[in-house]
Each structure stands twice: as structure tokens, then as C-alpha cells.
């Protein structure tokens, strides 16, 4: 049962002393989750209460199915922005239809994640490379920050998912700035940053919320045009099946797929990083997909939009001493009490405070250190990062992910189509064979022997490169060359196209009176050699475990003449034809 219900693993070993830690961590995260959830719902274009709905049922589901002990689930800024970006491209009339589509997207995200988890397809997230994630995240953070400028200025600014449009729209509205909203927003940012700098354990977000509500209430700031959250419905979300339409599914599936993969990547990366920090191994990639999928699917039946792991709240959750996912139940309980009894307290919460919370929360997502390191060591990956960053900023958020991923795959294909292919020589007074270009005079290079190492799988994309470079190496040696040894230690796969090419290369060498040996082939590669026809063109005695064995065999064996080599070649060709 533990395979299907991960909570049984930690529940059977639960220590009573952990309860106080889980209680404190859960309440701490719950207090922060309430204002953050409302703020992130605003990013998604939803009423603030839907951020609370998303912070309730999904947490309970994950507590029983999740494999990370410290991951804090709930609404996050990145996914909220993706929801707004996806729905912004559709023609939706009325707030009710907009809310229904956001909930339907959560259902689709959960369905996709559950499907990927059941069929153990979590590896797909590996195609989102670090440069793509860094560029996308940094650009999305800037878009989120500038999308909140309207609340900071207290003016109505047209929303957009394009950075330049947000900047232009905000600049035009600057003269209409409400000084009270601006003062509250700037003050909120300063207080949060100051408390974080002074003591990270102090919940600065909670202080800012209390300060904002009290300032608005006692100073009667709504009379001065300060925008407030207003009435938040009291009570729990009711059960309702998401409105499912084929047309809607066809329209939103690209954004749902993006959310499913990005959300999973966020959750698994947070879970793994905390796991390494705590020196424990509990996170299971495919079970995490199932847990996230179930959380989103079940949550969508209770009016929750999509959720995933939060970087900031997970760090607080861990530092507060959370030992098991029971802490998430206490966080959900905090939200539950708020929905039942405390929502009237948030009536006077100014939008500028929520904007300040969002701005400070997402500012840390802007990654500067990683691009700097790429500038020093990986300039081609820096180009991918910058293209992803600019595409996300100025063209679109989903487009940025797609373009960046495609460029990463193209770079990977290009790198594997022209891999490292070098000549090896023996280091003096040793049994090691190393790259002659790298080790120079330290290696001994022979005229009658060519030892080569190909550092990649051999497939249709690089077979022509292999053959072309091989010919160049042979021509450099000249007429003195008698034997070619291929060091295959780094070749972990040979496809059918490359196998046919290799058979032809071996035959051509035998026609020219050259011997061809393969050394160091690992098990899977040897299997391919024996099943793809290569062994018909190359006798088993020319396969060696180590390069030195191939060299010794060459040195102690009479090299067949050109005539005998051609006869051997013809015999092998007859075997292949037969």
C-alpha cells in the first residue's frame, strides 16, 4: 500500500515529538499563505478568494500523496502569470466564464500530470534545460513585477503579457498616481525587506498586511481613492464539476501542458534541493507527478486553480522545522478558519500591500549569477538564455518556453552531430592512451598505428561526420599506416544507419590492406556489434577489452598482405549476402 499511499511510509514511523514542529511550521506557512494566495490570485486575474480556495483542498491531497516532507504547496506567482497569459489569448466574456476557464485549466493540468506520473514519463521535464528555465523565470518575474505597478500607483492600467506594453501603459498613467496607494506600496516593500534583512524568521508579510489594514481603516483612506480588496465571500468552496468542453480543451491544452511541466519542474527541483540540504532521500519523481496531478484535479472540483511548490514558502516551511506533510494539514486548517470566520478582516486590505508582497516575492526569481557564469564558460548556452528571456518578455510567455526548449534541443543535436573525435597516443612509461593534442610531447605517436576515440553515441546524425573525420586522420598518416584502432569506451549506442556505415568503412579499409580493431566497447555496444551486422564484417578476434590489448595484438601478429585482406573481405561479404 505504501507504493500507492506514500503517507503510510512516514505515518508508521511518526514521532510524537515532531507534532509541535509540524504544528509551528504549518501555522507559520499558513499565515504567510493567506495574503500570498490572495495576491497570486490577482496575478491570475481571479478574485482574491480563489487564492484561498487553491490553498485548501490541494494541500490536503498532497499531504497524503506527496513524497517530499517539506514541500509547501499552493498558488505561486509563475503559474498564476501563465494562467493569465493563457486566458488572455482567448475571447472570454464575463468574470464567471473567466473563472470557469481558470478552474478548467487546473483540471487539465492535473489530468496531464497524473497521466505522466502513471506512465512514468517524468523524464520529459528534463527537456527544460537550466538556461531556458533561468531565462523564462527572470523574464516572467519582470512581467509580474510590472503587472503590479497599477496597484502601486493606484490607477487603472491595461493588462498585458508583453513587457514593453506594460512599461508604456504604466508610463502614460504616471501623472494620475494616487500618492496614498504609492506610499502604502513603497512602505510595504521597505518593511518586508527590512524585516527580512534584520531577522528572516519574522513574518514581514504578516506585519505589512496588518499595517496596511489598520492604516486604511483608521485613516479612512478609501475616501482618498485607495483601492482595497473589499468583501471576500465567507464560507468554504462548494463542490462543482469543472465545465468541460471539447472546444475549450483544444484552446487551452498548450498552456495546460506548459503549466503541467513547469509546475512539476518547480516542485521537483524544490523537493530535491531541500532533500539534499536535509540529507534525506524521500522524493520520488513519478509519485510527485501523481501527487501534483491529484492535487490539481481534486482541487479543481472545489474551485481551486492550479498549484505547485513554492520556493519561498518551502524554504520557510523547512527552516520552521517541518518534519512531515502533516504540517500542510495545519496550513490548510489555518486557511479553513480564515475562510469560515476571518475574511471580513481583509475587507480593508489595500491592493497596494498585495502588490508589494508580490514584488518582493518574485524579485528573487530574477537570476543574475547564472548568466554571469555562462558568460565565462558556456557562451552558447548564454545565447539560449537571452533568446528565451527576450522572447518571453516581448513576444509571449508560452512562446518563450517553446523557443528556448527548441533551441536547447537544436544545440544538443548540433553538439552530438560533431562530437569530440581525437587521436590517442601512449603516455611514456605507462599503459594509458591519451589525446595527442591535449598531452602533446608526453605521448608517443606511431606512424604505422592510428588509435582514435569517438566521444558520443554513433547515430544517423553524426555518421557522416565520423566517416569524414576518419578519412582525414588516415590521410594524415600516409602510406606507413597499417592498422586503425577505434577506442569505443565512450560509444554507448550505435543505430542501424551508423552500423551500415561502419560495415562499409571496415570493408573499405580491408580493401586498402588496413586492419581495423575495436577496443573498450561496453556491454550494450557489444550487443549491437553482434546483432547489427558489424561482427560479420569484423571478426571477433579484432574486438578487445582494452586499447593496450589491441596494440599488443597488432605488434605480435603478422599484418596480412593486401591480397589476403581482399580475400578476407570477399569472404565476409559472401557471409553477409548469404
C-alpha positions, 0 to 999 in steps of 0.5 A: 500500500505504501507504493500507492499511499506514500503517507503510510511510509512516514505515518508508521514511523511518526514521532510524537515529538515532531507534532509541535514542529509540524504544528509551528511550521504549518501555522507559520506557512499558513499565515504567510499563505493567506495574503500570498494566495490572495495576491497570486490570485490577482496575478491570475486575474481571479478574485482574491478568494480563489487564492484561498480556495487553491490553498485548501483542498490541494494541500490536503491531497498532497499531504497524503500523496506527496513524497517530499516532507517539506514541500509547501504547496499552493498558488505561486506567482509563475503559474498564476502569470501563465494562467493569465497569459493563457486566458488572455489569448482567448475571447472570454466574456464575463468574470464567471466564464473567466473563472470557469476557464481558470478552474478548467485549466487546473483540471487539465493540468492535473489530468496531464500530470497524473497521466505522466506520473502513471506512465512514468514519463517524468523524464520529459521535464528534463527537456527544460534545460537550466538556461531556458528555465533561468531565462523564462523565470527572470523574464516572467518575474519582470512581467509580474513585477510590472503587472503590479505597478497599477496597484502601486500607483493606484490607477487603472492600467491595461493588462498585458503579457508583453513587457514593453506594453506594460512599461508604456501603459504604466508610463502614460498613467504616471501623472494620475498616481494616487500618492496614498496607494504609492506610499502604502506600496513603497512602505510595504516593500521597505518593511518586508525587506527590512524585516527580512534583512534584520531577522528572516524568521519574522513574518514581514508579510504578516506585519505589512498586511496588518499595517496596511489594514489598520492604516486604511481603516483608521485613516479612512483612506478609501475616501482618498481613492485607495483601492482595497480588496473589499468583501471576500465571500465567507464560507468554504468552496462548494463542490462543482464539476469543472465545465468541460468542453471539447472546444475549450480543451483544444484552446487551452491544452498548450498552456495546460501542458506548459503549466503541467511541466513547469509546475512539476519542474518547480516542485521537483527541483524544490523537493530535491534541493531541500532533500539534499540540504536535509540529507534525506532521500524521500522524493520520488519523481513519478509519485510527485507527478501523481501527487501534483496531478491529484492535487490539481484535479481534486482541487479543481472540483472545489474551485481551486486553480492550479498549484505547485511548490513554492520556493519561498514558502518551502524554504520557510516551511523547512527552516520552521522545522517541518518534519512531515506533510502533516504540517500542510494539514495545519496550513490548510486548517489555518486557511479553513478558519480564515475562510469560515470566520476571518475574511471580513478582516481583509475587507480593508486590505489595500491592493497596494500591500498585495502588490508589494508582497508580490514584488518582493516575492518574485524579485528573487526569481530574477537570476543574475549569477547564472548568466554571469557564469555562462558568460565565462564558460558556456557562451552558447548556452548564454545565447539560449538564455537571452533568446528565451528571456527576450522572447518571453518578455516581448513576444509571449510567455508560452512562446518563450518556453517553446523557443528556448526548449527548441533551441536547447534541443537544436544545440544538443543535436548540433553538439552530438552531430560533431562530437569530440573525435581525437587521436590517442597516443601512449603516455611514456612509461605507462599503459594509458592512451591519451589525446595527442593534442591535449598531452602533446610531447608526453605521448608517443605517436606511431606512424604505422598505428592510428588509435582514435576515440569517438566521444558520443553515441554513433547515430544517423546524425553524426555518421557522416561526420565520423566517416569524414573525420576518419578519412582525414586522420588516415590521410594524415598518416600516409602510406606507413599506416597499417592498422586503425584502432577505434577506442569505443569506451565512450560509444554507448549506442550505435543505430542501424544507419551508423552500423551500415556505415561502419560495415562499409568503412571496415570493408573499405579499409580491408580493401586498402590492406588496413586492419581495423580493431575495436577496443573498450566497447561496453556491454550494450555496444557489444550487443549491437556489434553482434546483432547489427551486422558489424561482427560479420564484417569484423571478426571477433578476434579484432574486438578487445577489452582494452586499447593496450590489448589491441596494440599488443595484438597488432605488434605480435601478429603478422599484418596480412598482405593486401591480397589476403585482406581482399580475400578476407573481405570477399569472404565476409561479404559472401557471409553477409549476402548469404 
